[in-house]
Amino acid sequence: MSTLIGITLVAIAGLGTGSVAWPMKLMRKLEFEHYWFVGMLVGLIIIPWAVVFAAVPEPLAAYGDVGLKPLILSNLFAVGWGIANVLYGICVVRIGAALTGAVLSGLGIVAGVTLPMIIKGTGLFENAPDLISKPGLMVLLGVVVILAGVIVCALAGFGRERMLKKADETGRKATGGFLGGLIMAIIAGVVSCGISLSFVYSQGPIIEAMEARGVGPIVAGISVWAAALFAGALVNILYPAYLMTRKKSWGMLTQCWGDVFLGAIIGIQFILAISLFLGNGMIQLGVLGASVGFGIQQAMQIMGNQGVGFVSGEWRGVTGKPRSQMYAAVAILIVAIAVLAYANQLSQ
């Protein structure tokens, strides 16, 4: 039952983070820097820290009990993830949500899944099986299957791009350089696993410190994300702030409150997905939860990206092989989730 609950939670987290781009498709006036600034400020700073200061007795003292090492290490991972997050927002505009999510998730999943089995995490993740154990090898098989799905998904994305260029759709919004967007997506993918690793290598001592003050598991989990992602949050906030300053466009935030609200929705959906579902799901999965949980979350995140792409019209007018490849990619990812679930059972 715990395994089933864990799989369900991380799957919901993946769909939540994968579909977080949908409000971008509804923006009328605000540019990337405006809605990203609002979303990340609300989602990564205001909401989690409001919960911490409202629900944790003497929160700063509690973090002091944690020690510097896990806080510094987690925030180093968070900086990499913060860079990836900014690049993700840019790449969605340039190459579309579907291909961006596939490339970013595929490259990040290898490090995010394998590292916790090589360098053990904190808390119950300290007892994760080794990479060459039977569960570890099964996890590696799951990673291979996911990467196969990512490759098929990327091929579908390239096919879609060629077909749309050939059709020369007059109503299609210019997205900037496709190659440049793809390169940024690759860079983002390499460091995107920082969001998982920041939790894996800090959750043990932070949750212990919070529970020592009578805090429940939900608030304790939010307390982990608030502290572990703080440096990444600053990256996500300061970069768009720099862009708005350079373009002298801060005033746009007061001119379109509907878009500002949509920007806030991006951040709210994101923090809910990771704080209520991803972290809790990893813990429910047990000692292998850091690897299996992240793998399943990433597979479902790719599916969420494809959902946004289809609903928003990225695949309108695209038929034949590219569309069939995308369907095949989704089927492969479902198989990968089953393999990872079996690997987790082997670790019980």
C-alpha positions, -999 to 999 in steps of 0.1 A, spaced: 0 0 0 28 24 8 44 17 -26 11 24 -44 6 56 -24 41 67 -32 38 59 -70 5 78 -70 20 109 -53 51 112 -75 29 106 -106 7 135 -96 38 155 -89 51 148 -124 18 157 -141 17 189 -120 52 200 -128 49 189 -164 17 209 -171 29 240 -152 35 258 -186 -2 260 -195 -8 295 -182 20 308 -204 -1 299 -234 -28 322 -222 -6 353 -216 -18 383 -236 7 411 -227 33 400 -202 66 386 -214 86 357 -199 104 379 -174 72 393 -160 52 362 -154 82 341 -143 91 367 -117 56 367 -103 53 329 -104 86 321 -88 82 348 -62 48 335 -51 56 298 -55 91 295 -42 93 323 -16 60 337 -4 40 305 0 66 281 15 81 307 38 47 319 50 39 283 60 73 279 77 69 311 98 33 305 106 35 268 115 70 262 129 79 273 164 112 293 162 119 283 126 153 299 123 165 281 154 151 249 139 172 254 108 202 262 130 199 227 145 202 212 110 237 225 105 254 242 76 265 211 55 230 199 43 217 234 38 248 245 17 248 212 -3 211 213 -11 213 249 -22 242 242 -45 220 216 -62 192 242 -62 213 268 -81 217 243 -109 180 236 -109 173 273 -108 193 278 -139 175 249 -155 141 264 -145 148 297 -161 160 280 -193 129 259 -193 107 289 -193 126 304 -223 127 271 -242 89 265 -240 86 297 -260 113 288 -285 108 251 -292 75 243 -275 65 226 -242 66 190 -256 102 189 -269 115 211 -241 101 187 -214 114 157 -232 150 169 -236 152 184 -202 137 155 -183 157 129 -203 191 143 -196 183 151 -159 170 117 -151 202 98 -154 220 118 -126 189 122 -106 181 85 -105 216 70 -102 234 94 -79 214 86 -47 224 50 -51 260 58 -54 263 86 -29 236 79 -3 211 106 7 198 116 41 172 100 63 158 67 51 176 73 17 209 64 35 199 28 32 193 29 -6 205 -3 -24 237 0 -44 237 6 -81 249 -29 -89 223 -46 -67 193 -64 -82 170 -34 -74 197 -10 -87 201 -28 -120 163 -29 -124 163 9 -119 189 13 -145 167 -7 -169 139 17 -161 162 46 -169 171 30 -203 135 26 -211 128 62 -202 156 74 -223 142 54 -252 109 72 -247 127 106 -246 146 98 -279 113 89 -296 97 120 -282 126 142 -295 123 126 -329 86 135 -329 95 171 -319 119 174 -348 93 160 -372 67 184 -359 91 213 -364 98 203 -400 61 198 -408 51 232 -394 79 249 -413 68 232 -445 32 242 -439 44 278 -431 15 285 -408 6 322 -411 -8 324 -376 21 308 -359 39 330 -334 76 334 -340 95 314 -314 131 325 -320 159 301 -330 150 265 -327 186 253 -325 194 279 -298 164 267 -278 174 231 -282 209 239 -269 195 257 -239 172 227 -232 202 204 -232 221 226 -207 189 228 -186 185 190 -187 220 184 -173 214 204 -142 177 200 -138 180 170 -114 191 195 -87 155 199 -75 154 162 -65 190 161 -52 184 192 -30 156 173 -13 174 140 -11 205 154 6 187 176 31 154 161 40 166 139 68 181 164 92 155 192 83 125 169 89 141 156 121 146 192 134 110 202 125 94 172 140 114 178 172 93 210 175 60 191 171 56 199 134 35 175 113 49 158 81 33 181 56 47 213 72 80 195 78 81 186 41 74 222 30 101 233 54 126 212 35 117 227 1 117 263 15 153 260 27 167 236 2 155 255 -29 162 290 -15 192 297 -37 174 283 -68 145 305 -60 168 335 -60 181 326 -95 145 323 -107 136 357 -93 167 378 -99 171 368 -136 137 381 -147 142 411 -124 174 419 -143 155 416 -176 127 439 -165 153 464 -152 172 463 -185 141 467 -205 126 492 -181 94 472 -181 85 468 -144 54 489 -150 39 461 -171 31 443 -139 5 468 -131 -11 469 -165 -24 434 -169 -37 419 -137 -51 389 -155 -16 379 -167 -2 386 -132 -27 362 -118 -18 335 -144 18 340 -134 10 334 -98 -9 302 -108 24 289 -124 42 292 -90 13 279 -70 9 248 -91 46 242 -90 51 244 -52 20 223 -45 32 196 -69 67 193 -53 58 200 -16 27 180 -13 33 152 -37 69 148 -49 87 148 -15 60 128 3 59 103 -25 96 97 -24 94 90 13 64 67 9 84 47 -16 110 39 10 148 35 8 148 36 -30 123 64 -32 149 90 -41 157 72 -73 124 55 -82 103 85 -72 123 109 -93 123 86 -123 85 82 -122 80 119 -116 101 127 -146 83 102 -168 50 117 -158 64 152 -162 71 144 -199 35 132 -203 23 165 -187 45 184 -212 29 166 -241 -5 173 -227 2 210 -227 16 208 -261 -15 190 -276 -41 211 -258 -24 244 -266 -22 236 -303 15 229 -308 5 197 -327 -24 212 -347 -19 203 -383 7 177 -375 -2 142 -387 15 110 -398 48 99 -384 55 127 -358 22 122 -341 26 84 -341 60 88 -326 47 109 -298 20 83 -290 47 56 -290 68 77 -266 40 79 -241 35 41 -243 73 36 -237 72 59 -207 43 39 -192 64 7 -195 93 26 -178 71 35 -149 61 -2 -145 98 -12 -145 106 14 -118 77 3 -97 89 -33 -98 125 -22 -89 110 -5 -58 92 -37 -48 125 -55 -50 140 -31 -24 113 -37 2 
